[in-house]
Structures are given as structure tokens and as C-alpha cells.
Amino acid sequence: MNQLADTWVGAVGARRVTYDPWANQPRDLDFADANVLVAFGADFLETWGSPVDYAWQFAQMRDHRVGQRGKFVWVGPHRPLTGLNADQWIAPRPGTEHLIALAMAGTADIAAVARQTEVPQETIAQLAQEFRAGRGVALGPGAATSGRNAVALQQAVDQLNGGGAPAAGPTGTQEMLQLVEQMRAGQISVLLIDGINPAYGLPGALRFADAMREVRTRVSFSSFPDDTSLLCNVILPGHHFLEAWDDYESQPGVLSLVQPTMRPVFNTRQIGDVLIGSARALGSDAIAESTFYDYLRSRWGAGEAGAAAWREAVQSGGRYPAAPTADMPQASGFMGAIALAGAQPGAAIEPVALSTTLTPAHALPPSEPDLARTAPAPVGTATPQMPIGGGGLGVPDFEGVDGANFYLVVYPSYRFYDGRTANRPWLLELPDPVTKVSWNSWVELHPQAAATLGVRQGERVEVTSPYGRLEAMVYVYPGVRPDTVAIQMGLGHAAFGRFTEGRGVNPNVLLGPAVDEAGNAAPYGVRVAVQRTGGKLPPQRGLFEQGVRVQHDRALAQAVSLAQLQELEATVEPSMPGEHMYLLKAAGGFGAVPTETNPAAYPPPGTRFGEYHDGQPRWAMAIDLSRCIGCSACVVACNAENNIPVVGPDEMRKGRELHWLRIERYFGTGRDAREAYEPNATDDVRFLP
Ligand code: SF4
């Protein structure tokens, strides 16, 4: 599709803007053998880079394979799921994360950095020493630390890793900013949008919806009504990905072929067919093939060899691990999003100078009431000039309204990413792995901050930035700095289907248009005012948290220290597998318990399941708790495999969710001083229907 879109743009005289603010996150890092892993806001177990590969590497790193378990340190103002899996959390003053990295690299004075970051000097010195002593790997910056110091942090991380990091991919931020200004100036007459929802995801300061209304013909290829397609006057719905052909490059050198698994259910079309047909209708012969299927197939090879390569790709799902060659498609990254901006034939587009200084929000016309949620009326005092942040040892300023009392972190959702999967009921009902809240948004406040504001869990606060405001319920969370509030992306859509529309809040409305020195979006740079509004939402719309937060000193999620295990391994010769853990049972270890089998007892009375033949294998499921990161993928997999319906928020708060597997998340307190995840399967997984 990537190549076809470029050809189509050239054929019809349009311009293409590809925007992905996180396209510069690396997907081919190797840290499986690291002794010390330091992540600067990079939530690599959730959304950063290549989370499936990185979660596997993390498990390898922590697997005690060679008598050691790698240490993981999280650096950032807030702990998402990845941060909650860390052995150590370092929370420097927001905007100073790069100074920690520079001090670790030995290029900044530790005492000076300690003063700037508010992190004890001994902590920084110890981290630097540990990092240098073993095989240390640094990751970052992540979305939650990508402010105007992002380039300085990126350079410091590269320095820590010994240099040589490949150039980061383009994010298209500058092109998108230019496009919005051109739309606002009436210089764009036709806009085609595919695979992106800018009316939801762009910073509120850009007022994308207002700019888009200045475009005469607004076309969406979305197969689902969303915030942006709501603003379009032509909808050409594309196939669902399970109905469509395509290809993509998941890792450098790995080309995957996307094949339809079902016939189209609704009156939709392959988007490639629309592009090919429209190019022909405009008199272009730049694309020889008449369908996208033919186009795709020809790109995988010509002649007999090409036919064989195609058959091989269809059978194996792609081409691995061959690097792309001249006759193969330049596949896009899987996050590739396309916005096509075109002029009506014959209409002139005036070039617009690229600028990082945008029109202040308060100077723009007010939004129409029906779209107020995506582009709220400006409040407070906007900063008219948004300077590009300084690198080196500089600490960037944060913009804020009068009385702003908190730094703001807006972070991508593990379940909804940037909001693109928020219309899936299974994901809406899945509790967030950290807060265990489902079907809603929340504002994370440290217990001290909540006490200062006089608010409790579930009560409402108003959050105001120079660019917008929102109201949401408080989630009291010890994993955020006392001077910071964190809000997850994903919900708060003006339109996204009946399960999602109007549910939760969109924190992007609070963000400004700042960019870093590389010209990429720098949303982490805003201070907000948080005020108690009083009262809770009605019970049917309030905050519901699944499970409990603590183990009540009952050691529910058992654990032993590595030192205890190593001491025992060094002194005791085991007589049976797992004996070391069995001997450590009093300290929290588990061990194998020999049991007698009894085939005659199966199937148990009252069920036809569980037939058991002597001498035949009998299946069981074991979960290695030392590897569990609490991601909850198994919960959704169980839903999918067993076709489990959702019950919705009202039934869920009555405890009627149908999850046969749930992940308990415990915050560290008292005797159970560490955070822990514990998968709880239903009582007897042997007899599930
Ligand atoms: S057991 Fe479940 S929650 Fe734990 S890592 Fe595996 S998929 Fe994730």
C-alpha cells in the first residue's frame, strides 16, 4: 500500500503526509543478556518499539539462566505497566531525565545533576556504577518523557549504549503541522484520510477539526465511524484487515504478507482498488494493474520465479529473514498511517513556510458545540511563542496556565495505544493492568497530592492546561510523582461506535504544539491546574477498580529472594526437581508435590469432560510467575478462544464479568514489599466448556 500510495500521489498530482509520532522508536534492540536495563520512559512491555519481542527478551534477561537475574531500572515521573515491573524506580524532576543519562555516561557532574533532578547523589552514582560494571543497556526516550529535551535524552541514551544507534525514522510531525496550517488557510481543497484519526490524536492546540472544516472535499477510508470520519463529507469504507490483502515489514528484513481470512461482510472496498480506479478515471496509466491484488502480487516477483515466491509467501505468511531487494515492495512499518492531502485538479496550492510557532489557541475562532469535546474552547493564558527546547544540560521550561500546580504526563494505553483500538469491547472490559479500571478514564494523583487537594478515589477533578480542560475521576496511585498527574490516552472519542462514543476523556486536548530539536512532537512539556470539582459521577458512570490493591500480609503472590535461592543451590544437592524451591517454601517458594494418579476417578461425576486414559498424556497449564509481567494478554486470549461475551460496566461493578482468568495486581506494602502480578485461573481449567 505504501508504494501504491506514493505512485498514486505522483499520478494525480497530490501530496502525501505520513504521520506517526512514535515512528522513531527502535524495533530491533537486543537486551536479552543485559545485567542492567535502564528505561527512560520507554514502555517497552506495552507500546514502545516492538513490545512482543521486547517482552520475550525481558523474560530472558530475568530468567536466572546463568545464575543471575538482570536488574531493571525505570526512570520517569510515572510508572505504567513497564515501570511497575522494575526493580527500582527513579523519578527525577520532569524534564531532567536526560541529566540522569548524562551523569551515568560520565559527561555531567553527578552532584550538579542531583541538585537539578532531585534524585539523591548516591542513587545516581550507584546506578552509574552498576551500569558500567555489567552489560548495561539503556532504552528511551519513551512517549512519557518525550518533551523538548527528547533529542538530548536520545543522544545521552545512545552515548550510554556505546553509540552507533541507527538514525531514527521520520515521524512526519513537521509535515502534519504544515498541512494543518494550509487547511486552516483554505489552501487544501481535497483531503483523503486513511489509517489515522487526527481529530482525536493531535494536540488540542492545533484545533485540527476547525482546520479540517475549511477543506471542501473531506474523504475518509475508515471502516468505522471515528472522530475524523465524523467531519468528512465522503466516506469510502475500506475492508476490515481480516478481509484485505496487504503486506508490511514488522522488523527490518522481515516481510509479512497479509491475507484475507474471510469474505467482506459489508459494502466495502480494498483501498488499493479505489486508488487504482481513481487514477484511471483521472486519465493516468501510471499503474498497470487493474486490481490491488494484481499490483501486490506483481511486487512480490515476476515470471515463474515470482509465481513460486508468491506461493511460498502465501504458504509461509511472508519472507523471512531476507532483506528487501530492488524488485520487492518498500513495505511500510505496521504503524504506518497515511494522510493524503490533494488539491482539486487545476487548483493552486500556495506553499506555506514551515513553522514551529503556531497561532495561539486563544486567537482562533471558537469550536462548534457538537465538536466541543475534540476541540474545547481555550482557557487560561496561552504562551504565544513555543520555543524549541534546549539540549545539553539545559532543562526545558514547561508551559502552564496561571496557578498550574502539576506537571502533565499523557501516555499511550497498553489496551488502546493512541486510541485506535478503543472500539473493541473485549479491550474496554479488560481491566487496565496497573489501575484495574475498565470502561473509563481516570486522572492519576499521588496520595499526598490527593490529600492536599482534598479528593479521594473516584471523585472528580478539573484539569486545565493552556490549551484545553477536562473533568475526570481521580485514581489515587503511588506510582506517580506528587507534583505530576498522569492521564492515559485511548478514550474520550466523539465517535467510535456504541461501546466507546462519549466514554472517558481525551487528554490530547490538553497538549500543546511544541516540538523538539529534531522537529518531532514534544507533548511532555505542559503544566496543568488541577482543582476539585466536588462529587462523584453517578454510580453507573463512576470508577470501578477490579480486585484489591494489597495482599493483606497474607503472602498471596509468593516470592523468594534470589540471594536465598543462590545460597541454597550452592549448599544443597537436590534429590528431586524443584527441591530448592520446596525447601524455601516457608520463605515464599513453591515446590513440586508428588501425587498419585487415579484414572478411574475421571471423568468426575456430573460431567462428561475430563476423560482420562491410563498411559495417555493429560494436559495441564503452568505459568512461570517469575516471567509474568501482568500484561493480561492471556485474559483476552481466553475471551477469544472461548468466545466469552462482555457484560458491560454496570454488570461488571456487580462482579459479574465473565473472565475465567484474571490477573491480580498487588502494590508493595508491609511484609509484601514488592509489586506483584498473580494470574488467577478459574477454579478448575480442566472442565471449561
Ligand atoms: S501469564 Fe498472562 S499476564 Fe502474565 S505474562 Fe503471561 S499473558 Fe501476560
Residues whose N, C-alpha, C, O or C-beta is under 5 A from the ligand:
A	BS01	SF4	I623 R627 C628 I629 G630 C631 S632 A633 C634 I663 P679
